[in-house]
Amino acid sequence: MKPYKSFIAKVYVLSADEGGRKTPFLSNFKPQFFFRTANITGTIVLDENVSLVMPGDSLNLKVSLIEYAPLNLGLHFIFRESHTTVGAGVITELLEDAKESY
């Protein structure tokens, strides 16, 4: 297993009725990502053709973590802002900035 800092994921953003955010977010949004037992801050980078993400949306996006984490394809995660779960996702592509294997 290799540690990575960047990946692409398919995510679902919870609506306000589901306990998620009431407002949309833009690129460079920095929530906490939860993988297995890890809690790591990351930056969400949206595609050029996506200006903002509304609660209830499903989309692909890029995530850049602030530190390396052992990730693999198909790994499920959630992302939170303060005490609110913003959404959930699954890693679909790992981007090559990997460190040496453990």
Helices and strands as residue ranges (DSSP letters): E 3-13, G 16-18, E 32-35, E 38-45, E 58-70, E 76-81, E 84-94
